[in-house]
């Protein structure tokens, strides 16, 4: 889409309206709990209201086509303005609205989880230490206000977007798939891209992780896998679905910990699976055992394409949703999108927790998995106590719970790990490449890291590449004279001078 085209659509954006019952139009049940009670809001709607009120989201009132221009509008709106987008007029989908780029940065995530940006990672880590088990609720649930079963259920009724230029079709990339261990009944929640094949079938791309483990259990039984795909829920629920935990821990208990309240669940209509009662949309169905279908290409997390391949097939048995539903059109492809930001936060939390156990606990001040790197670069802000600790932290970072990072950079506490200008300055002024850059060849890398070759005879999950460590820290505090050489030359009184006292007020609006 051209810049002129974007500006034309921007003329239809409402920057000042409030996403309450007035601006959500017919969505009068925004934020209500099941049965109209005053329980804590667990929907996506209260979060959208919060984004709008904080100036983090804009509305598009002009007609938008999910098949041709929705993705370009929301991607460019975030890329150029840093805003999420709400679509109130979708071509050929009356009654539906859509939203996108709602989790694309830490500011938005902080609003969603009721944390300040400064306490964000620490706050998440403290909360998830005490999982809160979900609860089953009775009575009518918002996610089942509309129920379509069998032939009445059509995926074409949903405003599923075509995202990247070379995608093989329209994809649902943000569905939270809930399945159960057939032996223990414990739920597993994960996100799987789903290409629309026809009105009642999608692809179901399964990585070799926990969902694949459950799939293999059903294969041994000769049974299809019952799955409920949830689209659009509270940020805490979405975070739980994207966060890697140990097998056997219900990710909804992580979501409950972040909420400070049990996630309310309701039984599906056609399968033995429970789903968040306040969700926008649920696809009930099963993965057909032994059936594969051509799928892709698809614009993936690194910002490049996953090539066409074969994938499992998901058969839709029922579709349930709220009245006047909001479709969460997650964008996956060229950074920066919700995909990198969401998974990146999971990498940050897990890495910090991992580093807290190294050498009895390293003095970590921040961890940033940069979204612009397609999740493959992590910056660790720390205070090494002695020489060598920075490299210890870097090795641990690249051998943590996530396989995505292949580049780890350590910086001192005086560097903002989120500011790449400062990170680059630290690299150029504090790194002697001969001593401070370390390459670790022949190690496993992220399946979508295409520059890393696939092991001969293997598949994309057997990529072998080189990981690299950059120690951009000063000499340790045990060498004070050496550290003094690297003191930053900052303006006099830079900490006490506030430019707001001297510049026109309109510059800060």
C-alpha positions in Angstrom: 0.0 0.0 0.0 1.4 3.4 -0.9 2.0 6.2 1.7 -0.7 8.2 0.0 -3.1 5.3 0.5 -2.2 5.1 4.2 -2.7 8.8 4.6 -6.1 8.5 3.0 -7.1 5.8 5.5 -5.6 7.8 8.4 -8.2 10.4 7.6 -10.7 7.9 8.9 -8.9 7.4 12.2 -10.5 8.5 15.4 -7.7 9.6 17.9 -9.9 11.0 20.6 -12.9 8.7 20.9 -13.1 6.3 23.9 -13.7 2.6 23.2 -16.6 2.4 25.6 -20.2 1.4 24.7 -20.4 4.5 22.4 -17.3 3.8 20.3 -17.6 0.0 20.4 -21.1 0.7 18.9 -23.1 -2.5 19.3 -20.6 -4.1 21.6 -22.5 -3.1 24.8 -21.2 -6.1 26.8 -17.6 -4.9 26.8 -15.8 -6.0 29.9 -18.7 -7.9 31.4 -18.2 -11.2 33.2 -20.4 -14.2 32.6 -23.9 -13.7 33.7 -23.4 -9.9 33.9 -21.6 -10.1 37.3 -19.1 -7.6 38.5 -16.2 -10.1 38.5 -12.8 -9.0 37.2 -12.8 -8.4 33.5 -11.1 -11.2 31.6 -12.0 -10.1 28.1 -10.0 -8.4 25.4 -12.5 -5.5 25.4 -11.5 -3.9 28.6 -7.9 -3.9 27.4 -8.8 -2.3 24.1 -10.6 0.4 26.1 -7.4 1.0 28.1 -5.2 1.2 25.0 -7.5 3.8 23.5 -7.7 5.9 26.6 -3.9 5.8 26.9 -3.5 7.0 23.3 -2.0 3.7 22.3 -4.7 2.8 19.7 -6.5 4.5 16.8 -9.7 3.6 15.0 -10.3 3.1 11.3 -13.9 4.0 10.3 -13.4 3.6 6.5 -14.1 0.3 4.9 -11.2 -2.1 5.1 -10.8 -5.4 3.3 -9.2 -8.2 5.3 -8.1 -9.9 2.1 -6.3 -6.9 0.6 -5.4 -4.0 2.9 -6.1 -4.6 6.6 -2.6 -6.0 7.3 -0.8 -3.2 5.5 -2.8 -0.6 7.4 -2.2 -2.0 10.8 1.5 -2.7 10.1 2.2 0.7 8.8 0.2 2.4 11.6 2.4 0.8 14.2 5.6 1.2 12.1 5.0 4.9 11.6 2.9 5.9 14.6 3.6 3.2 17.2 -0.2 2.7 17.6 -2.5 -0.3 17.7 -5.4 -0.3 15.3 -9.1 -1.0 15.7 -11.2 -1.6 12.5 -14.9 -0.8 12.8 -15.9 -1.4 9.1 -14.9 -4.7 7.5 -15.8 -5.4 3.9 -18.2 -8.4 3.6 -18.2 -9.0 7.3 -21.1 -7.1 8.9 -21.3 -7.3 12.6 -17.5 -8.0 13.0 -14.8 -5.6 14.1 -11.1 -6.3 14.3 -8.0 -5.2 16.1 -4.3 -5.6 15.5 -0.8 -4.7 16.8 -2.3 -4.5 20.3 0.7 -6.2 22.0 3.6 -4.8 19.9 5.6 -3.2 22.7 6.3 -3.2 26.4 4.2 -0.1 27.0 1.1 -1.9 25.7 1.9 -5.1 27.6 2.4 -3.0 30.8 -1.1 -1.6 30.4 -2.5 -5.0 29.8 -1.0 -6.6 32.9 -1.3 -3.5 35.2 2.4 -3.1 35.7 4.7 -0.2 35.2 7.4 -0.5 32.5 10.1 -0.2 35.1 8.8 -3.1 37.2 7.5 -5.1 34.2 9.8 -8.2 34.0 10.2 -8.4 37.8 6.5 -8.1 38.3 5.8 -10.9 35.9 8.4 -13.1 37.5 7.0 -12.5 41.0 3.4 -13.3 39.9 4.0 -16.4 38.0 5.9 -18.0 40.9 2.4 -18.6 42.4 0.2 -20.2 39.8 -3.6 -19.8 40.2 -5.7 -22.7 38.9 -8.6 -21.9 36.6 -12.2 -22.5 37.6 -15.2 -23.9 35.7 -18.3 -21.6 35.6 -21.9 -22.3 35.0 -24.5 -20.3 33.1 -24.3 -18.5 29.8 -20.8 -17.4 28.7 -20.0 -14.5 26.4 -17.9 -16.7 24.2 -21.0 -18.9 23.5 -23.6 -16.1 22.8 -23.6 -17.4 19.2 -23.2 -21.1 18.5 -22.9 -22.7 15.1 -22.5 -26.4 14.8 -21.7 -28.7 11.8 -22.5 -27.3 8.4 -23.6 -24.0 10.0 -20.1 -23.3 11.1 -18.0 -21.6 8.3 -14.6 -20.1 8.6 -15.4 -17.8 5.8 -17.8 -15.9 8.1 -14.7 -14.8 10.1 -12.7 -11.8 8.8 -9.4 -13.7 8.6 -6.8 -11.6 7.0 -4.2 -12.3 4.3 -1.0 -11.0 5.9 2.2 -11.0 3.9 2.6 -10.7 0.1 3.7 -14.2 -0.6 1.5 -16.0 2.0 -0.2 -19.1 0.6 -3.6 -17.8 1.7 -5.4 -16.3 4.7 -4.0 -17.5 8.1 -5.3 -17.4 11.6 -1.9 -16.9 13.3 -3.1 -15.9 16.8 -5.3 -18.7 17.9 -4.6 -20.1 21.3 -5.0 -23.9 20.9 -6.1 -25.8 24.0 -5.7 -29.6 24.1 -5.4 -32.1 26.9 -3.0 -34.9 27.8 -5.2 -38.0 27.1 -3.8 -39.7 30.2 -3.8 -37.0 32.8 -6.3 -34.5 31.4 -4.0 -31.6 32.0 -4.4 -28.8 29.5 -1.7 -27.5 27.2 -2.1 -24.2 25.5 0.1 -23.0 22.6 -0.2 -20.9 19.4 -0.2 -22.6 16.0 -0.6 -20.9 12.6 -3.6 -22.1 10.7 -4.1 -21.6 7.0 -7.7 -21.6 5.9 -8.2 -24.5 3.4 -12.0 -24.4 3.1 -15.1 -23.5 5.2 -14.3 -26.1 7.8 -10.6 -27.1 7.5 -7.4 -25.3 8.4 -3.8 -26.3 8.6 -2.4 -26.9 12.1 1.4 -26.4 12.2 2.9 -28.3 15.2 6.5 -27.7 16.3 8.3 -30.5 18.1 7.3 -29.3 21.6 4.6 -30.1 24.1 1.7 -30.0 21.6 3.5 -32.5 19.4 4.0 -34.7 22.5 0.3 -34.8 23.1 -0.4 -35.4 19.3 1.8 -38.4 19.5 -0.1 -39.8 22.5 -3.3 -39.6 20.5 -1.5 -41.2 17.5 -0.6 -44.2 19.6 -4.3 -44.5 20.5 -5.4 -44.2 16.9 -7.6 -41.2 17.8 -8.0 -37.6 16.5 -6.9 -34.8 18.8 -9.7 -32.7 20.3 -8.6 -29.0 20.1 -10.3 -25.7 20.9 -8.8 -22.7 19.2 -9.4 -19.4 21.1 -9.0 -16.1 19.4 -9.2 -12.9 21.4 -8.8 -12.9 25.2 -7.3 -10.9 28.1 -3.6 -10.2 27.7 -2.8 -12.4 30.7 -4.4 -15.4 28.9 -2.6 -14.6 25.7 0.7 -14.3 27.5 0.2 -17.7 29.1 -0.4 -19.3 25.8 2.8 -18.0 24.4 5.0 -18.7 27.4 7.0 -21.9 27.6 6.6 -23.8 30.8 7.5 -27.3 32.0 5.3 -30.0 30.6 2.3 -30.7 32.8 1.8 -27.2 34.1 -1.5 -25.8 32.8 -0.6 -22.4 31.2 -4.0 -21.1 32.3 -2.6 -21.2 35.9 0.2 -18.9 34.7 -2.5 -16.6 33.3 -4.4 -16.7 36.6 -1.2 -15.8 38.4 -0.8 -12.7 36.2 -4.5 -11.8 36.6 -4.4 -12.4 40.4 -7.7 -14.3 39.8 -8.6 -17.7 38.4 -9.3 -17.8 34.7 -13.0 -18.5 34.3 -13.6 -21.5 31.9 -16.7 -22.9 30.2 -17.1 -26.3 28.6 -17.1 -26.5 24.8 -20.3 -27.5 23.0 -18.9 -30.5 20.9 -15.6 -31.6 22.5 -14.3 -32.3 26.0 -12.2 -29.1 26.3 -12.7 -26.0 28.5 -12.1 -22.5 27.1 -11.9 -18.9 28.6 -15.5 -17.9 29.1 -14.9 -14.2 28.1 -13.1 -15.0 24.8 -14.3 -13.4 21.6 -14.2 -16.5 19.3 -13.7 -20.3 19.7 -13.2 -22.9 17.0 -14.1 -26.3 18.3 -12.7 -29.3 16.4 -10.0 -32.0 16.1 -6.7 -32.6 14.4 -7.3 -35.4 11.9 -4.9 -38.2 12.6 -2.7 -39.2 9.6 -4.1 -36.5 7.3 -1.6 -33.9 5.8 -2.2 -31.0 3.5 0.1 -28.6 1.6 0.5 -25.3 3.5 2.3 -22.0 3.1 4.4 -20.1 2.4 3.9 -17.9 5.4 5.7 -14.7 6.7 7.2 -15.8 10.0 8.8 -14.3 13.2 12.3 -13.5 11.7 10.6 -11.4 9.0 11.3 -14.0 6.3 9.0 -16.7 4.8 8.6 -20.3 6.1 8.4 -22.1 2.8 5.5 -24.3 1.6 5.4 -27.6 3.4 2.9 -30.1 4.6 1.0 -29.8 7.9 -1.6 -31.5 10.0 -5.3 -30.7 9.2 -7.8 -29.2 11.7 -11.5 -30.0 11.2 -14.0 -27.5 12.6 -16.9 -29.1 14.4 -18.4 -25.9 15.8 -17.8 -22.1 16.0 -18.9 -20.1 19.0 -18.4 -16.4 19.6 -19.8 -13.3 21.2 -22.5 -11.2 19.7 -20.9 -8.5 17.5 -17.4 -10.1 17.9 -14.0 -8.6 17.7 -11.5 -10.6 15.6 -7.9 -10.4 16.9 -5.9 -10.1 13.6 -2.5 -10.9 14.9 0.3 -9.9 12.5 3.2 -12.3 11.9 5.9 -11.3 9.5 8.4 -8.4 9.1 9.1 -6.9 12.5 7.9 -5.2 14.5 4.6 -7.1 15.3 2.7 -8.6 18.2 4.4 -11.9 17.4 7.9 -10.7 18.2 6.9 -8.6 21.1 4.9 -11.4 22.8 7.4 -14.2 22.3 10.2 -11.8 23.1 8.7 -11.0 26.6 8.5 -14.8 27.2 12.2 -15.1 26.3 13.1 -12.2 28.6 11.2 -13.5 31.6 12.6 -17.1 31.1 16.2 -15.8 30.5 16.2 -13.6 33.6 14.8 -16.5 35.7 17.5 -18.8 34.2 20.3 -16.2 35.0 19.0 -15.9 38.5 20.2 -19.5 39.1 23.7 -19.1 37.6 26.6 -18.6 40.0 24.1 -18.2 42.9 22.4 -15.4 41.1 23.9 -12.8 38.8 23.3 -9.1 39.3 20.9 -8.7 36.4 19.3 -5.3 35.8 17.4 -5.9 32.6 17.0 -8.4 29.7 15.8 -7.3 26.3 15.0 -9.6 23.4 14.9 -7.1 20.6 11.9 -7.4 18.4 13.7 -5.9 15.4 16.1 -8.9 15.4 13.3 -11.4 14.8 13.9 -12.7 18.4 17.4 -13.7 17.7 19.3 -11.1 19.7 19.2 -10.6 23.5 20.9 -7.8 25.4 21.6 -8.4 29.1 22.1 -5.3 31.3 24.1 -6.4 34.3 26.6 -5.4 37.0 29.4 -8.0 36.9 31.0 -8.4 40.3 34.2 -9.9 39.0 35.9 -10.5 35.7 34.4 -13.3 33.6 30.8 -13.0 34.9 29.6 -11.2 31.8 30.7 -14.1 29.6 29.1 -16.5 32.1 25.8 -14.6 31.7 26.1 -14.7 27.9 26.7 -18.4 27.7 23.7 -19.0 30.0 21.6 -16.7 27.9 22.3 -18.7 24.7 21.6 -22.0 26.4 18.4 -21.0 28.1 14.8 -22.3 27.7 14.3 -20.7 24.2 16.2 -21.6 21.1 15.5 -18.4 19.3 18.5 -16.2 20.4 21.8 -16.7 18.6 23.5 -13.3 19.5 23.8 -12.2 23.2 25.3 -8.9 24.2 26.2 -7.9 27.8 26.2 -4.2 28.7 26.7 -2.4 32.0 24.1 -0.9 34.2 24.7 2.6 32.8 23.4 1.4 29.3 19.8 1.3 28.4 19.4 -2.3 27.0 16.4 -1.2 25.0 18.2 1.7 23.3 20.1 0.3 20.4 22.0 3.6 20.0 23.5 3.1 23.5 24.1 -0.7 22.9 26.0 0.1 19.7 28.0 2.8 21.5 28.9 0.3 24.2 30.0 -2.2 21.6 32.2 0.2 19.7 33.8 1.7 22.9 34.0 -1.2 25.3 34.7 -4.2 23.1 38.1 -5.5 22.1 37.0 -8.0 19.6 40.0 -10.3 20.1 39.0 -10.8 23.8 35.3 -9.8 24.0 33.7 -11.5 20.9 33.3 -15.3 21.2 31.9 -17.6 18.5 30.4 -20.9 19.4 30.1 -23.0 16.1 28.1 -26.1 15.4 25.3 -25.4 17.8 21.5 -25.8 17.4 19.8 -22.7 16.2 16.2 -21.5 15.7 14.3 -23.5 13.0 13.5 -20.3 11.1 17.0 -18.9 11.1 17.6 -19.6 7.4 21.3 -18.4 7.4 22.1 -21.4 9.6 22.3 -24.6 7.5 20.2 -27.6 8.0 22.1 -30.6 9.3 22.7 -33.1 6.4 19.7 -35.4 6.1 17.7 -33.4 8.6 14.8 -31.0 8.5 14.5 -27.3 9.5 14.4 -28.3 13.2 17.9 -29.6 12.9 19.7 -26.3 11.9 23.3 -26.1 13.0 24.9 -22.6 13.2 27.2 -20.3 15.1 26.1 -18.5 18.2 28.1 -15.4 19.2 28.7 -13.6 22.4 29.7 -9.9 22.8 30.9 -8.7 26.1 30.4 -5.0 25.9 30.9 -4.4 29.6 33.7 -2.3 31.3 36.3 -4.0 33.5 34.7 -5.3 36.6 34.4 -3.2 39.8 37.4 -5.1 41.2 39.4 -2.9 38.8 38.2 0.7 39.5 41.0 2.5 37.8 40.4 0.6 34.5 36.7 1.3 34.8 37.3 5.0 35.1 38.6 5.1 31.5 35.1 4.3 30.2 33.2 7.0 32.1 30.6 8.5 29.7 31.2 12.2 28.8 27.7 13.5 29.6 26.5 17.2 29.6 26.9 19.1 32.8 23.9 18.8 35.1 22.2 16.4 32.6 20.3 14.6 35.3 18.8 17.7 36.9 18.0 19.8 33.8 14.4 19.2 32.5 14.0 20.4 29.0 10.2 20.8 29.6 11.1 23.9 31.6 12.6 25.5 28.5 10.9 24.2 25.3 7.3 24.9 24.0 4.7 22.7 25.7 3.2 21.7 22.3 6.3 19.6 21.6 5.3 17.2 24.4 1.7 16.7 23.5 
